[in-house]
Amino acid sequence: MARVSISAEPGAIDIDTSRTALIMVDMQRDFLQPGGFGETLGNDVSLLAVAVAPCRALLDSARRHDMLVIHTREGHRPDMTDAPRTKVERGSPSARIGDPGPYGRILIRGEPGHDLIPELYPQAGEPVIDKPGKGAFYATDLHVILSNRGIENLVVCGVTTEVCVHTTVREANDRGYRCIVPSDCCASYFPEFHEVGLRMIKAQGGIFGWVSDSGRILAALG
Ligand code: TIU
């Protein structure tokens, strides 16, 4: 156990590292690599690449400090019985969830595109949460896993800032977790949504949590 103080907005936050988990949200090939789901939605996936190296630095530090590391993956069963029609039929992308893509069927569990990028691949013993929704708590056992480990604080990284990271932070906030979001460890296809998403988290005295960055968190962890 180590108590550390992390410089953040709206103010410094003191955490016990043994009660803190690092959560990597949806760092999947389908979102980050050219030709995957993110690109079929019309997005420039290179905008997400900037988050990979800072995430890797935090991941390495968390592992050195024996912090709980959790990875999430957004996706669905091969028969897609857990995919709402509204989600599958949304918009008019050139390929939809379940359709064949360059990395197998898009956002389908077990397909190469659904898997996590090699740079941030889970180590043995790190729970991987397969989630059908945007939030990591919805229809998953994440809350049980965190409760069993006595986790109170979450450092939430991943993509995209305003979609799955934000939804997860909001879900966590309602469940009583203190969330710290390192600004350079998340990214969006829409840079302005990334900026505003972070401002929303730390506004009103930190209504959803705290915003820091990898440099300040690494400095605090030592
Ligand atoms: N993980 C996640 O954010 N899922 C999305 O679909 N994000 C988009 O921004 N499209």
Residues whose N, C-alpha, C, O or C-beta is under 5 A from the ligand:
A	BS01	TIU	D26 E74 V159 T160 V163 C164
